[in-house]
Structures are given as structure tokens and as C-alpha cells.
Amino acid sequence: MFKEVWHNPFSKDTTSAFFPGRYSKHYQEETYANLVRQNAFTHQLDTVIKLGPSSDGLHWIEKERYIYQFNTDEKLSAVTSQFFNEVLHTWEYGYRISYDYNDDHKVTRQLTSTWNVYSGSWIEKDKIEYEYDHLMRLIHETAYYPWNEALNSWDGFSKVSFTYYNQSNQVEIETNYNWNSIDLWIEASKNEIFYSPERKMTEMLLSRKSSLDAEWIYTDRTVFEHDTAGQLIFITYSSYLDNGNWKADGRYHYAYDTNGNVAEELSQFWDEGVNNWQPSSLAQYTFDGQGNELSFTWFNWDDITLTWQGLYRATTVYNEYGDYTEVIYQAWEKDIMEWIIRTKIEYEYDLSVLRDNILLPGLNEVQDPTNKRMPTGSRITNYEDVWGSLQLSILRYSIRTSALSLTIEPLTMSPNPAQDFIQFSIPDTQEGSTLNVYSPDGKLMISTNIIENTQVSTSSLSPGWYIARIQNGKDLYLGRFVKE
């Protein structure tokens, strides 16, 4: 789709261009029109099929499949699992998770059911209910398990309540409850969260109750330290002593590369014997110029040799669009002092379909915000002298005939042309709305979550014209701007 649009050569016309030395106005109009036509959901994920090797290892057979359904508001309404009964050679139901939403498209209930083969019906197993305040902020998340057939009601399982700051959406208090059949919901623990004037989290205090009428007693503290650039550099964990003091237990120290990516994550523990921090584990990361993670290496500290010993490593390969196509996992073998390949995951895509044009359920196994094109499958293999395939996954989509039913509105932007920043404004911003900025060659330049009247830096953009896209519920906002 986009590949055909973006990759065709176009001549330069510096006389009629929006600014000198750029593509012609005709090209810009044609490209923008194509983007408007194509920026509705054109493909919908229907099924994920997982295959495994047959008992003789000669061919692949289907083992599991997951079926996704969406409501008229393009929200996930249900996901149903099935497994293949090789004895009866039939597909059988496993579980089903269904979702309900309110008028603001917020999920209000998640219900899990399992299939009873004897009654041939779905049996409710557990559910989670979500409640919101008038600002549509989550205030209660309540889990029920299991269904009490004797009382014909749900037994409580756990509950979390959130209290927010008046002038922001940051959580100030998170209270956890346990359930008993006599007193119902009983306060069990409480997290108090503190922030800096820059809205950075600085501290969390955890307290607990020993009984219903007992007072809150502090048990744990987590302190977050940031540098002058706002980057997190330390997370320190402490436990509360009976004498009223805090005892340091452990901490993480973060180091960054020149592009602001986390390069190292050092784990340490407090050694009271030497009254100092001692190393425990170390994670190292490398990235390419686009911020894609190329490698992740995990080390453990050897107290005997006083050196870092390798544990495992992952390296990632990307295609030209920034989608990862291969991830290789390695383990460190002490005997031969080498990294040995253990597992490899390969990913496939339909490069003609943009990620923004796909209706996905939002589950980790099928949706990744780093994807730029439509994922179609993956293969997991293990290495023991030779590669042996473990599992194939196939993603199947349907073409949405109502793709252009999405309401397309002009996107308000200023200043335009832009220099250092540009402001985007849309009404009634919904949670999860994302701003994407594309270059004329189809490359995603900026992607960020938005709130109303978001101001975005354009310092990373070269002079030229760009297309901005915000999907807010069922409303799609499109516009173009010039960076001088």
C-alpha cells in the first residue's frame, strides 16, 4: 500500500513547491490524498494460529488458535482460545475473555470463562471490574474469583483503589484490599506516591495493616533520583526497622548513551559488613541511530573472581522500516568461555500495509508499538548442534470493507511553518491517542502519546514538509506542516 506510494520516483519542481528544493506541490497533494484514503483501518486481525512439529517431526500441525472479535466501536470484545485434540482430530474450546465498555470507550468488565465439555457451555471463572471518576480516571480495579455456585454470587479476590492529585492524572495513593466473607473488603496495604514539581516520581512509601482495626505501619520505601536532564539514575529500596529507621536493601543505577537510551542497568545490594554497596547483576544495552535496541546482555557478579560473568544475551536485527525481523538468544558457557546460541525468533511482515492501518486487540503477543508494518507470523527455533523448530505462529487478517467509515477531520497545528516546536489541538482527547509524524517517504519520524493542546519539539526534523496523524477514538485527524 504505502510502498507503492512512497517508492515511486517524483521529479523536483522548485517553482511550485511549498518551499524551495522540495517535492512539487502536485506530489505533495497526491501523497497527502493517498494518506487520507489509506489512514483508516483496512485490515483486522481475526486469528493467531500456533503450530508445532508433528510427533514424527516431519511436518507442522496446528496446535492452538486464538480468535479475536471487535465491537462496532473497534474495541476488542472477545478473544477465544481453541486447542487441537489430536486423538479426536477436532478443535475444542479452551477459554474465552470478553470485554464490556462504557460510553467513553473505557473497559468496565473483563470476564474469563472456560469451556465445559460435559455441558457444552461456557462456565464463568473470574472477572475484573473497572470503575472511573467523572474525569474517566480509573479509581477501582476489582477482581472476583471464583464464582460461588452455592451463593450464586462472586467471591472477592483482590481490589485496588486509586486516589489522584487534583490538578493532574498522577496517582497519589494506591490502596490494596483483601476479601473475606465476613468483613468483605479489608484494607491490606497502601502505596503513597510523591512527585517533583516536574511531575517526576520521587518516592513511594508502602505501609500495611496487621488487622482490620490496626494502624498503618510503614514497611518499605522506594526512592527515585533523577539527574538535571530528568533522566532516572537511581532506584533505591529500603525496609522499615522497628527503631523507626530505614535500612537500605538494594538499588538500581542507570547510565545512558548520548541519545538518551539506557546503556547500563546496574543492580546492587547493601552490605552491612563493609557498609557499602556491592554489585549483584549488570544489564548492558546497545542501540542504533534510530533508537532500536540492537543487543541486551545480562551479567552476574562473581564474588570469588570479583569479575562479571556472562549469563545470557539477546541480539536483534531490523528491516529497513525499523521492524525487528530476528532475535537471537545466547547463553554463556563457563566451560568453554563462549556465548552459545540457544533460541532464535524470526518475524515476518506484509510490508505493503502500515501498522496504523491494522486493527489489533492490544495484546502483547500480536501488538508491539515499535512495529511499522503488518506482522504476519513468527518462527521459534532452538539450537542444539543444529536448528530445530519449536513453534510457528501465523496471523490471519480480514479486509475491512468499512475501512473508510472512520471520520477524518483536519488537524489544527500552529505555528505552521514550524521552527523549534509545533502545537497540535484536538477536542476531547481520549486515553491512548497517539500522534504520529511521517516524512514524505513514509518514515515515522515522531510517535508520542498526546494530551489536549500538546506541544511537540520539531528540533529532530530536517527542513521539509511532514504529515501529522492523530487517531482519537473513531475520529482521525490529519494535517501537514512545514519545518523551516
ABEGO torsion letter per residue (X at the ends): XAAAAAABBBBBBAAABABBGBBBAAAAAAAAAAAAAAABBABBBABBBBBBBBAAGABBBBABBBBBBBBAAGBBABBBBBBBBAAAGBBBBBBBBBBBBBAAGBBABBBBBBBBAAAGBBBBABBBBBBBBAAGBBABBBBBOBBBAAAGBBBBABBBBBBBBAABABBABBBBBBBBAAAEBBBABBBBBBBBAAGBBABBBBBBBABAABBBBBABBBBBBBBAAGBBABBBBBBBBAAGBBBBABBBBBBBBAAGBBABBBBBBBBAAAGBBBBABBBBBBBBAAGBBABBBBBBBBAAAGBBBBABBBBBBBBAAGBBABBBBBBBBAAAGBBBBABBBBBBBBAABBAAABBBAGBAAABBAABABBBAEBBBBBBBGBBBBABBBBBBBBBBAAAAABBBBBBBBOBOBBAABBBBBBBGBBBGBBBBBBBAAGBBABBBBBBBGBBBBAAABBBEBBBBBBBBEABBBBBBBBBX
